[in-house]
């Protein structure tokens, strides 16, 4: 099965509205060359409207970096899926390791957010991955199994294919220490095998990205791995020509 590659830029807490607009002015003319690759940009909440409006005539998908699972209510500081949809947002990153580590986000919260995102029409990009200590202790597979089982527990097997998963080695995020292509492939293949435990044919169609210090220099090799269906790019997505260069590195997958 041929899965379409997705290159998603996670801007984290970077770029004002004016900076987001300047990025798009430079990036959009460069980004049109690969209709076979899906591209997403995930800005801060405050830049979402600017980015959805300015990309409305382009195939670039816009994602948020988080959401609350409830539609509305007394949840100070939170934003809901329908609020994002109203702005033209199409995707949402859920369970990023920074949210888990710095803001105490739990697997149970993520378990509720996945169906809430889908119910509102948002594509969830679910992040999973192990810390350096867990990898050194040989705990990678246990951690991934626990995250995949818990985070997707509220999703029926036949709906698994609508979720995109991002496997991120937490120690590779923002450090410049990328996983080797083999390490990334092995972990992503393990995630796919976990999904296959629920439904083998659906698991073949689930898009699984790699994230962690992806740059124009390592993108081709990482994206050339058979189970890696794209990248979640942090730091390198802040620069329009660097991000465009990563997209250009994506291998061309044979259509089915
Ligand atoms: P990085 O971030 O590319 O800066 O390592 C990746 C991520 O956190 O999604």
Boltz pocket constraint, residues with backbone or C-beta under 6 A from the ligand:
constraints:
  - pocket:
      binder: B
      contacts: [[A, 10], [A, 168], [A, 172], [A, 173], [A, 174], [A, 175], [A, 176], [A, 211], [A, 212], [A, 213], [A, 214], [A, 232], [A, 233], [A, 234], [A, 235], [A, 236]]
      max_distance: 6.0
